[in-house]
Amino acid sequence: MEGFTQTLGAPALLAIGAAAVTLLLVLIIALRLHAFVALILVSLLTAFATGLPTGSIVDVLVSGFGTTLGSVALLVGLGAMLGRLIETSGGARTLAESLIARFGERRAPLALGVASLLFGFPIFFDAGLIVMLPVVFAVARRLNQPVLRYGLPAAGAFSVMHVFVPPHPGAVAAADLLGAEIATLIGVGLLVALPTWFLAGYLFGLWAGRRFPLPVPELLSGGPLVSEEPRRPPSAGTVIALLLLPLVLIFGNTGLSALVTAGAVSGENAAVQLIRLLGNTPVALLFSVLVTAAVLGAFRGVDRVTIEKLLDSALGPVASVILITGAGGMFGAVLRASGIGDAVAASLENLGIPVILAAFLIAAVLRIAQGSATVALLTAAGLVQPAVAAAGYAGTDLAAVVLAAAAGSVVVSHVNDSGFWLVGRLMNLDLPTTFKTWTVMETLIGVIGFALAWLVFTLV
């Protein structure tokens, strides 16, 4: 921060940082204070404790909050809208049934997992799971197979996409804190997410289905949570095209930017500028939402009032996620402005811990302690940000550090994680079985994802 010189030594700053994280955990876990409020309070107290000028504290808090929301809120809100339109049109069911028909009954778990991976791009974990589980249960019942054989590959697919691939808020916010390019993060994220899902979600799900041959629960089996069956659900090809549209636009922007940098095309060309504008991530998602609303709504006879209500209903569930993400950015801004991040970076350097490993370990410890993957990821990203900046990481290296922190934020899902209870209750698992299946799978996702991220960091 301009005009501020930190007079506290590294031990004092590290102690304040440790106390801040501990207080955050106590407030969230023991006192059950909402994470949004807890992050703001701890950010304020940390700023005071580290000696930031009183007149500048609010500016630091608001700047950190606003900077994070400036990129995150647009992506998360528009991504939620896109997912809601596809969900309510019947597209999820259509795509899943089409994949099963193509893959065959023996490969039904693979088909459901692939469908979940596709829908996991725009749809959040909770919503995607609830959308897909009626299909999962119907297939398992029709084939007379254990529910976990189909349920875990689907749940694991949504989990890896939510953890590793934008526009999901954790990856987007961490990328914003560390300065990673979204398009690069999408590419590297998919490179990590897909093999991680195959090993930790699909293969483990097949093993768990044999090890725990549990019956299909009644809940969601016939889709009772779906109030009205879509009259004319879209074709699988239409849904796939709509899901691919934002990716094509984003990667078009990336490719043209590389060509402009290389001098192969002129950046002054009007067509190039337009394509690059459409490929900017918020604009790409906005364009995709408009196209999806037209294709799945207006062109299919859905009135404008219904479309507006559908889009509005997508924002409520993500409001808390957006605000917590912004507050996490605020906490990270205080850690940077106060010099705590620099002290952590120096300590990690002295201990000889690589930055990418530190990002994973910090996120993993926070995840185990307080349950929120978002809080764990953002706190870890804020703590390693000075070390990342000092090392000058860029491109795939920077994306790999983001993914390492994301991997740490998903390990050891247990009773303090809402996803633990959601999966266990929807699949009618008792507590020990949930630990033996869901918790193990999430830990495998984290460990394998980190190993692949480190491999990318080392080789690419």
Secondary structure, 3 states (H helix, E strand, C coil): CCCCCCCCCHHHHHHHHHHHHHHHHHHHHHCCCCHHHHHHHHHHHHHHHCCCCHHHHHHHHHHHHHHHHHHHHHHHHHHHHHHHHHHHCCHHHHHHHHHHHHHCCCCHHHHHHHHHHHHCCCCCHHHHHHHHHHHHHHHHHHHCCCHHHHHHHHHHHHHHHHHHCCCCHHHHHHHHHHCCCHHHHHHHHHHHHHHHHHHHHHHHHHHHHHHCCCCCCCCCCCCCCCCCCCCCCCCHHHHHHHHHHHHHHHHHHHHHHHHHHHCCCCCCCHHHHHHHHHCCHHHHHHHHHHHHHHHHCHHHCCCHHHHHHHHHHHHHHHHHHHHHHHHHHHHHHHHHHHCHHHHHHHHHHHHCCCHHHHHHHHHHHHHHHHCCHHHHHHHHHHHHHHHHHHHCCCHHHHHHHHHHHHHHCCCCCCCCCHHHHHHHHHCCCCHHHHHHHHHHHHHHHHHHHHHHHHHHHHHC
